[in-house]
């Protein structure tokens, strides 16, 4: 066998085969991540339309004693975790209203909206 007849086989190659990058590594920046200097405040949600579940919940929460979780569930037909999520996500965060929760010694927890 002549040395000129030899061809480089993949097993003899010194280079690594090209592999696809792992998930999430292809577009990852290599330097430090900069944060935005200016943040845009979230827009306030529009007022609820009459007859919607949002309007029903807001009407119950605006009463002097507020409303219990059971009353809110009955008005909407939602499960308890859905009502609590709505109070936290939509009423507090999106609408920017202040929701207060009180629990008397006896009875159910009441939720109500108070002015800021």
C-alpha positions as CSV (number, residue, x, y, z in Angstrom):
1,X,0.0,0.0,0.0
2,X,1.4,3.3,-1.0
3,X,1.2,6.3,1.3
4,X,-0.4,8.3,-1.5
5,X,-3.3,5.8,-1.7
6,X,-4.4,6.6,1.8
7,X,-7.4,8.8,2.3
8,X,-8.5,10.3,5.5
9,X,-11.3,8.3,7.1
10,X,-13.8,9.9,9.5
11,X,-12.4,7.8,12.3
12,X,-8.9,9.2,11.7
13,X,-10.1,12.8,11.4
14,X,-9.0,15.2,14.2
15,X,-12.0,17.5,13.8
16,X,-15.3,16.9,15.6
17,X,-18.4,16.3,13.5
18,X,-20.8,19.3,13.2
19,X,-23.7,19.0,15.6
20,X,-26.7,21.0,16.0
21,X,-26.6,23.3,19.1
22,X,-28.7,22.3,22.1
23,X,-32.1,23.7,22.4
24,X,-32.0,27.4,23.3
25,X,-28.2,27.8,22.7
26,X,-28.3,28.9,19.1
27,X,-29.8,32.4,19.7
28,X,-28.4,32.9,23.2
29,X,-26.3,36.1,23.5
30,X,-22.8,35.6,24.8
31,X,-22.4,38.8,26.8
32,X,-24.4,40.2,29.7
33,X,-28.0,40.9,29.2
34,X,-29.0,44.5,29.4
35,X,-32.3,45.6,30.9
36,X,-34.5,48.2,29.3
37,X,-34.0,51.7,30.7
38,X,-37.6,52.8,30.2
39,X,-40.5,50.6,31.0
40,X,-44.0,51.3,29.7
41,X,-46.7,51.2,32.4
42,X,-49.5,48.8,31.8
43,X,-52.7,50.2,30.4
44,X,-55.8,50.3,32.6
45,X,-58.5,47.9,31.6
46,X,-61.7,49.4,30.2
47,X,-64.7,49.5,32.5
48,X,-66.9,46.4,32.5
49,X,-69.9,46.3,30.2
50,X,-73.3,45.9,31.7
51,X,-74.5,42.3,32.2
52,X,-71.1,40.7,32.0
53,X,-69.6,38.5,34.7
54,X,-67.0,41.2,35.4
55,X,-69.8,43.7,36.0
56,X,-71.5,41.3,38.3
57,X,-68.4,40.7,40.4
58,X,-67.6,44.4,40.6
59,X,-71.1,45.2,41.7
60,X,-70.9,42.6,44.5
61,X,-67.4,43.8,45.6
62,X,-68.6,47.4,45.8
63,X,-71.2,46.7,48.4
64,X,-70.3,47.9,52.0
65,X,-69.7,44.4,53.3
66,X,-68.3,43.1,50.0
67,X,-69.1,39.5,48.9
68,X,-68.1,36.0,50.0
69,X,-66.4,33.6,47.7
70,X,-69.6,31.5,47.6
71,X,-71.6,34.6,46.4
72,X,-69.1,35.3,43.7
73,X,-69.1,31.7,42.6
74,X,-72.9,31.7,42.4
75,X,-73.0,34.9,40.4
76,X,-70.5,33.6,37.8
77,X,-70.8,29.9,37.8
78,X,-67.0,29.6,38.2
79,X,-64.9,27.4,40.5
80,X,-63.3,28.9,43.6
81,X,-59.8,29.0,42.1
82,X,-61.1,30.8,39.0
83,X,-62.8,33.5,41.1
84,X,-59.6,34.1,43.2
85,X,-57.5,34.2,40.0
86,X,-59.9,36.8,38.5
87,X,-59.7,38.9,41.6
88,X,-55.9,38.8,41.6
89,X,-55.2,39.0,37.9
90,X,-58.0,41.1,36.4
91,X,-59.4,43.2,39.2
92,X,-56.1,44.0,41.0
93,X,-53.5,44.0,38.3
94,X,-55.3,44.9,35.1
95,X,-58.0,47.2,36.5
96,X,-55.8,48.6,39.3
97,X,-58.4,48.3,42.0
98,X,-57.6,47.5,45.6
99,X,-59.3,44.3,46.8
100,X,-59.4,43.7,50.5
101,X,-60.0,40.3,52.0
102,X,-61.4,39.9,55.6
103,X,-62.2,36.8,57.5
104,X,-64.4,37.2,60.6
105,X,-64.2,34.8,63.5
106,X,-67.3,33.0,62.3
107,X,-68.3,32.8,58.7
108,X,-66.8,33.0,55.2
109,X,-64.0,35.2,54.0
110,X,-65.3,38.4,52.4
111,X,-63.8,40.4,49.5
112,X,-64.5,44.0,48.8
113,X,-63.1,46.9,46.8
114,X,-61.9,50.0,48.6
115,X,-60.8,53.3,47.1
116,X,-57.1,53.9,46.9
